[in-house]
Amino acid sequence: MVFSSLIFLFVFLTANLIVYFAVSPEKRNKVLLIFSLVFYAWGGPRYLLLLAGETMVSWLFAIRIDESRAGYTKRSEKFYLVCDLVVMLVCLAIFKYLGFFMGNFKALFGVPKSVPEIALPIGISFYTFQLISYVVDVYRDQVKPQREYWKLLLYSSLFHQCVAGPIVRYETVADEIDNRKINANDIYVGVRRFSVGLAKKAILANSCASIADTLLPAGVSSLKAQTTLGMWLGMICYMLQIYLDFSAYSDMAIGMGRMAGFHYDENFNYPYMATSVNNFWRRWHISLSSFFRDYVYIPLGGNRCSKGKYIRNMAVVWFLTGMWHGASWNYILWGLYYLAFLLLEKFYLGGRFGPVISRVYTLLVILFGWTIFRFENMAELGTVLAGMFGIGNEGFVNMAVGTVFLKNIFFIIFAIVACTDLGRKLRKYMMELGKVHKNMFMIHNVCDMITPAILLVVSVLALVGASYNPFLYFQF
């Protein structure tokens, strides 16, 4: 079950909100837990045991760390921390990476004869990292251990974010698990944020994906039949899709959390407006970047060390960043690709370009990065990279690509604008204007009230009919 499905919107989420607000405040955590476990079990009931088991392990070891610090146990805090890390990372390695490593070992040495196909549990990367951060923070004495197992299970399984993020630190919600208040503004802000995320996904991201898939079909032979402009247009649409898709799920998670009284941190900050690759990674998937910074990079020494150790620290972080995204060589290559540009900016390129060139350079780096990210098949990746420079494909442009471009030009422009902060600035401008003009104040309030409803209706229409395009009347 995904957030952008009709069954989630009209059955699961609706039932959750009705029951959540119907019960007394002291029972709402249990309502959230039940719905979260049902949500998670929807995609594979057997993996619910893995989630509950990992949470149990982290719950026990966090308590042992606290008791060891107080002198109640004979083992050291570090021993229990290491035990928890081993269990968490071994589980993640088995389910996410064992098949990948065994497949590569077989390709090199011919053994084993068969590689087991292990299904990837939904959200394992997210909840594993959240539980690791929880135990490490208890070890660092930054948070107190949760003494009630079911409340820690609520934290790790919250359906708002356990499948697609953001990675929520326990300290962010520790107090709100037991003490949170919800007012009408929280509900409005939550609904508005959720509706924006749903529209991003159902209308924009899905349409961008459709264009990208049309222009970049699977298979080397099909890709070679594409033109240079077709490949560029396809990758631009994929670049738009992946931001709109990822940020949409974060928007929906933050919105649903706000409706329930939780305040999750922002996860995206208009990353395509970045002026450098370093700046891009301060804006993109902020919760993941901050996790690797706080739990890998800084413990390794950060940048307060020699040049050689700094490069080593960065290499470890970006190798792991690539691996986290998927068990395939292209993700590792993607991580090392960004490592190279971050080191170039650190030692050679930093501050050498003007504002316009910096933005163009950053967008080009991001675009080619997403090209590496998209194609797990190395032959397909090589074909597209060569084709984008006019090598080995069917020329620069043809009528089919021109038709796709003209048919979707207004939609693509709208999707590009949606990746900027223009909407936020316009809303802020209307608010400021409303302070001095009564009519503008009324217009702003009316727009604010009806926007979530309009976005929800249009999003549902887009989900109901795959062929429905809300921009139909703006096409050539």
N, C-alpha and C positions, 0 to 999 in steps of 0.2 A: 504494500500500500504506500503510495506516494502522496505528498501534499497536494499535488495538482491533479488528483483523480476525483471523479464525481462521488465515488463511494466515501472517500475521505471527507469531502466537503459537506455532503448532505446527510451522511449517516454517522461516521465516526466523530468528526469534530463537533457537529451539531449536538449529538448525544452527550459528548463530553462536557460541553459548555452548559447544557441544560442541567445535568446532574451536578456539576461542579458548583453552580450557583444556587442549586436547590438545597444542598446540604449545609449544615452549620460549618463555620470556618475551621473548627478543629478536626473535621472529617475530610477536608478538601485534599490533604496530602494523600490520604488513602485512596480517594477517588482518582487522583492523578496517577498514582502507582498502578492501580488496576488497569486503567486505560492505557498506560504506557506499556505494561506487560502484554496486553492484548495486541496493541499496535506492533510490538516487536515480534510477537509470536505469529503474526499474520504472514510474515515472510519466511517462516521456518521455525515451527515450535521447538524442534530439538535443540536449536541454537540458543533458545531462551535459558537452557541449563548452563550453557557456557557463560552467558552474561551474568547469571546469578552466581555461578561458581567463581568467576574472576572477582566479582564484587565481594563475595564472602572472604576470599583470600586477602584482598586489600583491607577489608574491614578488620580482620583478625590481626594482620601484621601491623596496621596503624595503631591498634590498641596495645600490641606488644611493644612497639617503639615507645609509646608514652609511658607504659609501665616500667620499661627498662630505664628510662630517663629518671623515673621516680624511685628506682631501686627495688621494684617489686619482682623483677626477674633477673636471672644471672647473665643472660645474653646481652650484648651491646645493641644499641639502636642500629648501628650500621649493619649488623648481621641480619636483622629483620628486614631492613631496607633492601639489602642485596637479594634476600630470599624472594621478596615481592617482585622485584625487577626481573629476576630470573623466570618466575612463573609467568608474569605478564608477557615478557618478550618471547619466551618459548612458545606460548600459545599463539601469539601473533605470527611468529615465524612458521609454525606448522601449518596454520590455516591459510596464510597469505603467500608464503614464499617457498614452502617445501617443494611443491610441484615445479616451480621455476628453476630452483637449484638442481633438482634431480634431472629435469629435462636437459639442462646444460651439461651436467655430468655425463649423461647418457650420450649426448652428441659428441663429447670429447673422448670418452673411454668405452662406450658401448654397453655400459651397465648403469642402472639395472635394466632388465629386459622390458619392463613396463613401468610407466610413471603413473602413480595413482592420481586420479582426478578428485581433488578435495574442493568441495563447494565453499565459497567464501562467505562466512557469516556476515549478515548485514550490519554495517556500522562498527565492525570490530576495531578498526583503526581509531575511530573517534572515542569509543568508550574505554579502550585500553589506554590511550593517552590521558584521558581524564582521570582514570584511576591511578595511573602512575604519578600524575601531578599532585593528586590528593595525598598519596603516601609520602612523596618527597616533601611536600609542604608540612606534613605532620612531623617528619624527620627534622626539618629545619625550624620547627616550632613556630611556624607562621599561621597554622590553624590548629584547632583542637580536634582530636579524633572524634568521629561520630560514634556514640555508644550504642545507638539503635541501628541494627543491620538494615531494617526495611527503609530507613530514611536515606542511608547511603545507596541502597538499591534504587530508590526514587531518583537520586542525583544521577546515577549512571545510566538509568533507563528512560529519563524524561523524553517522551516522544517528540517534543518540540525540536530537539537537537541531537538525539542519540544516533541518527542515521546519516545525516548530512551536515552536521555541525551547526554553529561554530563549536570549537572545543572550549567548553565552559569550565573555568577553574572552580574548585570547590569553594574557595574563599569568596568568590563572586556571589554565590547563592547560599552560603552557610547560614547566614542570619535569616534570609528570606524563607528558608525551608520551615523554620519554626515561627518566624514573625514577619508576616507580610500583610499589608492592607491594600485593598483594591478600591479605587473610586471611579467615578464616571469618566474622568479624563484618561485613566489608565486603559479602560475598555475602548474608548474612542481611538486613542493613539495606537493601541494594539490592533484594532480592526483596520485602521488606515494602513498601518505598516504591512499587515498580512495581505491586504488587497493589492497594494503596490507590488509586493513580491509575487503574488499569484498572477498578476497581469504581466509582469516581466517574464515569467515562465511560460504561461499559456499562450500569450499573444506574440511576444517578441522572441524569446529564446527558441521556441518550437518552430517559428517561421524561419528564423536564421538557420536553424538546423536543417530544415527542408531544402533551403537554397544551397547550403554547403554540401549536403549529401547528393544533390542533383549534379553539382559541378565537380565534385570529387568522389566519383563512384569507386567502390572497392575493386581491387584487381589491377595489376600492373598494366595489362593491355588496355583496359578502360581509361586509366590515367594518361597513358601515352597518347590516346586519342583526343585528349583535351588540349585546349590552347593555353598559351602563356597567360593571357588576360583572364581566362576562365579559372586557372589555378589561383591567380591573385585574388580574384573576386570571391572564389570559394573559401580561401583561407581568411579573408577579411570577414566574411560572414561567420566562419567558425570562431574567429577571434571575438566577435560580438556575442555569439551564442554562448561561449564558455563563461564569459563574465556575467551575462544576463542570467544564465542558468545557476551558476554558483551563488551569485549575490541574491538571486530570488529566493533560494532555500534559506539563506541566512536571514533575509527580510521576513520571511514567513515564520521562521523560528523565533526571531526577536519579537514579532508581533504577537504570536501565540503565548510566548512567555509573559509579555506585558499584560495580556488579558487575564493571566492567572496570577499576576502579582510579582513575577520575576523580571529582573532588569539585566538582560544579557548584554555583554559588551559588543560594540560594533565589530564587524568582521571584514568589511570592505569600505574603502574611502576613495571612490572614483579613481581606481588605479590607472586608467588609461589617460589621465591628466598628469601623470608623473613626468618629471623633468630629467630623470635618470633611472637606471636600472635599480640602483639602491633605493631610490624614492618609490619606485614601483613596488618593491617588496615590503616597504613600510605601509603600503596601502592595500596590498593584495592578501587575502586570507590571513588577516592580522593575528587571529588566534593561533594558527599553525606556526607562523613566523615567531611569535612571542614564546611559544612552547619550546621550539628548538633553541631560541636565544637563552631562555632562562634555565633549561634543563640539560642542554648539551653544550652550547657555545661558551657560556660564561663559566660553567664548571671546568671546561677544558683550558680556561685561561683567557678567553675572550680576545681582546686586542691589546691587553696589557702584558705583552710578552714580545719575544723576538719576532722578526719578520718571518722566519721559517716556521715557527710555531703558530703564528697567526694564519699562514697559508694552510697549515695542517688542520687547524681548527675549522677554518672555512670549508676545507675539502670534506671533512667528516660531516659537517652540517648539511652540505649540499648533496653529498652522496645519499645521506639518509632522507633528505627532502625528496629526492627523486624516487627512492625506494618506497617511501610512504605512499606515493601516488599510485603505484601499481607494480606488479611483479613482471616487468618486461624491460628489455634493454633500452628501449627508447626513453623510458622514464629516468633511468640512470643517466643516459646521455643528456636528457633535458636538464637534470640537476647540475651536471658538470658544465653544461653550456652556460648556465647562469653563473656558476662559480667563475668561469673564465672572464665574463664581462664585469662581474663585481670586483675581481682583482685588477682588471684593466682600469676601472674607474678609480679604484683605491690608489694605485701607484702611477698611473699615466694620464688618464683622460679627465679626471675630476676637475671641473670648472673651466675646461678649455673651449667649450662650445657656448654660443649665445643661446638665449631662451628658445628661439624658433628651431634652430638646428638641434638643440638638446631634446626637444619634444619629438622631432622627426626621427632622430637616431633611436630614442627610447621605444617609440612605436614600432620601428622596423625590427629591433631586437626582440620585442615581445611577439611580433607576428611570426618571425622565424622560430621562436621558441615554441609557439603553439603548433607550428608545423611539425616539429619533432615530437611534441606531446600527442598529436592526433594519430600518428601512424605507428602502430606496434610492429608492422611488417617492415623490415629494413629495406626491402626492394621497393615497396611502395613509397617509403620516405625518400629514398634516393631519386626515384622517378619524379616526385613532386618538386623536390629541391632543384633538380636539374631543369625541370620544365618551367619553373618560375624565372629562370634565366634564359629561356628560349632554347634549351638543349633537349633534343630527343622527343619533341612533342609535335603537335599538328599546327604549328605556326603561331602567330600572335593573337588573332581573334577570328571568330566566324559568326555567322548569322545567329546560331543557337545561343551563344553566349551574349551577343548583343540584345537578343530578345529577352533573355532572363534579366539582364541588367535594366533595360528600359521598363520592363514589367514591374520591377521591384524597387525602382530608384527612390521613390518617396518613402517606402517602408524602410529602406536601408538608411536613408538620411534620418528618419525618426529614431531608428535603433541607435545610431551614432549619438544623437542628442541625448538619448536615454542613458548613455554611458558617462555623461558629463553632469556637472552640478547646476546646469542651467535652470532646471525645474525648481531646485531648492532656492536658488537666487531669486527667481521670479516670485516664488511664494513669500520669501522674506521681503521683497520689494513691495508686494501688495499689502503685507502686514504693516510696514512702515507708512505706506501711503494712506492706509486705513486709519491711522492715528490722527491724520489731519483732514481727511475727507470722509464725511459720513457715508456717502454713497459707496465709495470704495470699500469702506468697512463692511457694509452690508453685502456687497458682491463677494468679498473675500470669505465671509462667514458662510454664505450660501454655497460657494464653490467647495469650501472645506467639508461641508455636510454631505453634499451629493457625490463628491469624488469617489469615496470608497464604494458606494452603491453602484455607480456607473462602472467602475473597474471590475467589480465582482460580476455584474451582469455580462459585460463584454467578455470577460475571462471564461465564464461558464459557456457562453455561446461558442467560443473558440474550442473549448474542450468537447462540447457536444458533437460538433461536426468538424472532422479533421480537415475538410475542404473549405471550411468557413474562413474567410480572411477579412478582418475588420477594416482593412485598407483597400478593399476591392474598388471602391469608388474613387480612389486616388491613383489607380494604375492607368498606364497608357493602354 
